[in-house]
Amino acid sequence: MTVDIRLPKQVIDRLERRWRSRFDRERQLNSELFDRRLEQLRAHRNNVLRYRRLLQTQLSDLEREFIERRLSEEVGAMQGVAADIPPLPAASFDRAASEEIRP
């Protein structure tokens, strides 16, 4: 048995606005968090690439040791940030816009 509940249009509109605003706020916060994590990943990736380029140059043993240590720290930090990224809903995933990030 289905019960029909009839509400005035203004009540329905108000309920829909509340629902949408709550949903949009949550989605916006998730999006901001995701964007922040991507920025962190890009910064770590750029540092990793820079350290790898430096390792291809002539360095003293002390310099090479320092850069290798910094490289391993950056890779670890990058993996930590990547593990902390919240999952995206499947509908909002766009393969063309995704960026491959390798440690």
Backbone as JSON, one array per atom type, in Angstrom:
{
  "sequence": "MTVDIRLPKQVIDRLERRWRSRFDRERQLNSELFDRRLEQLRAHRNNVLRYRRLLQTQLSDLEREFIERRLSEEVGAMQGVAADIPPLPAASFDRAASEEIRP",
  "N": [[0.84, -1.18, 0.0], [0.72, 2.09, -0.97], [1.25, 5.32, 0.2], [0.15, 8.43, -0.64], [1.65, 11.49, -0.31], [0.94, 14.74, -0.26], [2.48, 17.74, -0.77], [2.78, 21.29, -0.46], [3.98, 23.26, -3.24], [6.0, 25.19, -2.65], [7.12, 24.13, -0.32], [8.19, 21.73, -1.21], [10.04, 22.78, -3.06], [11.74, 24.15, -1.28], [12.74, 22.03, 0.25], [14.12, 20.62, -1.76], [16.06, 22.56, -2.48], [17.5, 22.71, -0.08], [18.49, 20.08, 0.05], [20.05, 19.96, -2.31], [21.93, 22.03, -1.76], [23.27, 21.02, 0.47], [24.36, 18.67, -0.58], [25.95, 19.74, -2.64], [27.78, 21.27, -1.16], [29.18, 19.28, 0.24], [30.28, 17.87, -1.92], [31.87, 19.91, -2.97], [33.75, 20.3, -0.91], [35.03, 17.79, -0.95], [36.09, 17.93, -3.5], [37.87, 20.09, -3.25], [39.68, 19.03, -1.4], [40.67, 16.9, -2.9], [41.84, 18.33, -5.03], [43.86, 19.7, -3.62], [45.45, 17.56, -2.8], [46.29, 16.61, -5.29], [47.86, 18.77, -6.12], [49.92, 18.59, -4.23], [50.95, 16.11, -4.98], [51.9, 16.73, -7.56], [53.92, 18.58, -6.91], [55.7, 16.94, -5.44], [56.28, 15.07, -7.47], [57.58, 16.74, -9.33], [59.84, 17.42, -7.83], [61.02, 14.87, -7.58], [61.64, 14.33, -10.25], [63.48, 16.4, -10.7], [65.55, 15.69, -8.89], [66.29, 13.23, -9.99], [67.33, 14.1, -12.43], [69.5, 15.58, -11.48], [71.04, 13.53, -10.42], [72.12, 12.44, -12.67], [74.2, 14.02, -13.31], [77.64, 15.13, -12.77], [78.68, 14.56, -9.57], [79.84, 15.05, -6.21], [80.66, 12.5, -3.79], [79.37, 13.04, -1.37], [77.41, 14.91, -2.15], [75.93, 13.33, -3.93], [75.0, 11.33, -2.2], [73.38, 12.87, -0.5], [71.4, 13.78, -2.32], [70.31, 11.37, -3.18], [69.18, 10.53, -0.78], [67.28, 12.55, -0.37], [65.74, 12.09, -2.64], [64.63, 9.55, -2.08], [63.11, 10.27, 0.15], [61.27, 12.03, -1.02], [59.92, 10.31, -2.81], [58.74, 8.56, -0.97], [57.08, 10.39, 0.4], [55.44, 11.12, -1.69], [54.13, 8.7, -2.26], [52.76, 8.42, 0.13], [50.97, 10.61, 0.04], [49.55, 9.91, -2.25], [48.27, 7.59, -1.37], [46.52, 8.7, 0.38], [44.58, 10.02, -1.0], [41.19, 10.7, -1.55], [38.74, 8.43, -2.93], [37.39, 8.93, -6.2], [34.08, 9.44, -7.43], [32.83, 7.12, -9.83], [31.47, 8.19, -12.0], [32.48, 10.74, -12.31], [35.01, 10.45, -13.27], [37.4, 11.09, -15.66], [39.15, 9.85, -18.2], [40.76, 11.09, -20.15], [41.49, 13.44, -18.93], [42.96, 12.62, -16.81], [46.09, 12.18, -15.12], [49.17, 10.61, -15.46], [51.08, 9.45, -12.82], [54.13, 8.59, -11.69], [56.3, 7.15, -9.29]],
  "CA": [[0.0, 0.0, 0.0], [1.48, 3.32, -1.1], [0.55, 6.5, 0.7], [0.49, 9.65, -1.37], [1.74, 12.68, 0.53], [0.94, 15.93, -1.11], [3.03, 18.91, -0.1], [2.73, 22.5, -1.31], [5.14, 23.42, -4.12], [7.07, 25.94, -1.99], [7.77, 23.23, 0.63], [9.01, 20.83, -2.03], [11.18, 23.56, -3.56], [12.65, 24.42, -0.17], [13.41, 20.76, 0.54], [15.07, 20.35, -2.84], [17.18, 23.5, -2.35], [18.32, 22.26, 1.05], [19.16, 18.85, -0.34], [21.09, 20.31, -3.28], [23.0, 22.81, -1.14], [24.04, 20.12, 1.33], [25.1, 17.78, -1.47], [26.96, 20.53, -3.34], [28.83, 21.63, -0.2], [29.99, 18.08, 0.48], [31.04, 17.61, -3.15], [32.87, 20.95, -3.1], [34.81, 20.01, 0.04], [35.78, 16.65, -1.48], [36.82, 18.4, -4.67], [38.99, 20.9, -2.78], [40.65, 18.11, -0.82], [41.28, 16.18, -4.01], [42.72, 19.28, -5.73], [45.03, 19.94, -2.79], [46.3, 16.37, -2.87], [46.92, 16.58, -6.61], [48.93, 19.77, -6.11], [51.03, 18.01, -3.48], [51.56, 15.07, -5.83], [52.67, 17.4, -8.63], [55.14, 19.15, -6.32], [56.62, 15.83, -5.17], [56.72, 14.53, -8.76], [58.58, 17.66, -9.89], [61.08, 17.25, -7.06], [61.6, 13.58, -7.96], [62.25, 14.5, -11.58], [64.67, 17.26, -10.56], [66.61, 14.9, -8.25], [66.79, 12.24, -10.96], [68.2, 14.82, -13.38], [70.75, 15.91, -10.79], [71.85, 12.31, -10.26], [72.78, 12.14, -13.95], [75.33, 14.94, -13.47], [78.8, 14.78, -11.96], [78.5, 15.01, -8.19], [80.74, 14.44, -5.22], [79.99, 11.42, -3.06], [78.51, 13.66, -0.37], [76.25, 15.47, -2.86], [75.14, 12.2, -4.45], [74.34, 10.71, -1.05], [72.32, 13.78, -0.07], [70.33, 13.8, -3.32], [69.64, 10.06, -3.12], [68.35, 10.52, 0.41], [66.13, 13.44, -0.65], [64.91, 11.41, -3.63], [63.84, 8.51, -1.42], [62.12, 10.96, 0.98], [60.21, 12.55, -1.9], [59.13, 9.17, -3.3], [57.93, 8.13, 0.16], [56.05, 11.4, 0.63], [54.51, 11.03, -2.82], [53.32, 7.5, -2.05], [51.86, 8.71, 1.24], [49.91, 11.49, -0.45], [48.73, 9.14, -3.21], [47.44, 6.66, -0.6], [45.58, 9.48, 1.17], [43.61, 10.69, -1.88], [39.88, 10.04, -1.48], [38.33, 7.92, -4.24], [36.42, 9.73, -6.97], [32.95, 8.67, -7.97], [33.13, 6.62, -11.18], [30.86, 9.05, -13.02], [33.24, 11.97, -12.53], [36.35, 10.12, -13.73], [37.61, 11.36, -17.08], [40.47, 9.3, -18.53], [41.55, 12.04, -20.92], [41.98, 14.48, -18.03], [43.79, 12.05, -15.76], [47.52, 12.37, -15.34], [49.91, 9.48, -14.93], [52.09, 9.86, -11.87], [54.96, 7.45, -11.3], [57.39, 7.54, -8.37]],
  "C": [[0.89, 1.24, 0.0], [0.64, 4.49, -0.62], [1.05, 7.69, -0.08], [0.51, 10.83, -0.41], [1.85, 13.87, -0.39], [1.4, 17.14, -0.29], [2.9, 20.11, -1.03], [4.05, 22.65, -2.08], [6.29, 24.15, -3.42], [7.81, 25.07, -0.96], [8.68, 22.26, -0.12], [10.23, 21.55, -2.57], [12.21, 23.81, -2.47], [13.43, 23.16, 0.21], [14.46, 20.42, -0.52], [16.28, 21.27, -2.77], [18.11, 23.09, -1.21], [19.13, 21.03, 0.7], [20.32, 19.14, -1.29], [22.24, 21.06, -2.63], [23.87, 21.93, -0.25], [24.92, 19.21, 0.48], [26.23, 18.54, -2.16], [28.11, 20.93, -2.41], [29.76, 20.45, 0.04], [30.86, 17.77, -0.74], [32.15, 18.64, -3.32], [34.04, 20.7, -2.14], [35.67, 18.84, -0.43], [36.64, 17.07, -2.67], [38.04, 19.22, -4.26], [40.08, 20.03, -2.18], [41.4, 17.36, -1.91], [42.26, 17.08, -4.77], [44.0, 19.56, -4.94], [45.99, 18.77, -2.85], [46.99, 16.27, -4.22], [48.05, 17.6, -6.7], [50.15, 19.25, -5.36], [51.74, 16.94, -4.3], [52.4, 15.69, -6.94], [53.97, 17.97, -8.1], [56.16, 18.04, -6.03], [57.16, 15.23, -6.47], [57.79, 15.42, -9.38], [59.9, 17.56, -9.15], [61.78, 15.95, -7.42], [62.3, 13.7, -9.3], [63.51, 15.33, -11.51], [65.81, 16.47, -9.94], [67.16, 13.85, -9.2], [67.69, 12.89, -12.0], [69.54, 15.15, -12.73], [71.65, 14.68, -10.63], [72.57, 11.93, -11.55], [73.97, 13.06, -14.22], [76.5, 14.45, -12.63], [78.64, 15.4, -10.58], [79.57, 14.38, -7.31], [79.95, 13.35, -4.5], [79.0, 11.97, -2.04], [77.24, 14.22, -1.01], [75.32, 14.36, -3.36], [74.36, 11.52, -3.32], [73.16, 11.56, -0.56], [71.13, 13.74, -1.03], [69.59, 12.46, -3.33], [68.72, 9.97, -1.91], [67.1, 11.39, 0.21], [65.19, 12.79, -1.65], [64.04, 10.34, -2.97], [62.79, 9.13, -0.49], [60.95, 11.47, 0.14], [59.32, 11.43, -2.42], [58.22, 8.66, -2.19], [56.79, 9.1, 0.44], [54.99, 11.33, -0.47], [53.59, 9.82, -2.67], [52.34, 7.71, -0.91], [50.69, 9.58, 0.83], [48.98, 10.72, -1.38], [47.8, 8.17, -2.46], [46.34, 7.39, 0.16], [44.51, 10.19, 0.31], [42.28, 9.96, -1.8], [39.48, 9.54, -2.86], [37.31, 8.84, -4.89], [35.25, 8.86, -7.37], [33.24, 8.3, -9.42], [32.58, 7.54, -12.25], [31.69, 10.29, -13.3], [34.66, 11.71, -13.02], [36.45, 10.3, -15.24], [39.03, 10.91, -17.43], [41.34, 10.29, -19.28], [42.17, 13.1, -20.02], [42.9, 13.93, -16.95], [45.25, 12.16, -16.15], [48.25, 11.2, -14.72], [51.02, 10.0, -14.03], [52.84, 8.61, -11.43], [56.03, 7.93, -10.34], [58.75, 7.34, -9.0]]
}
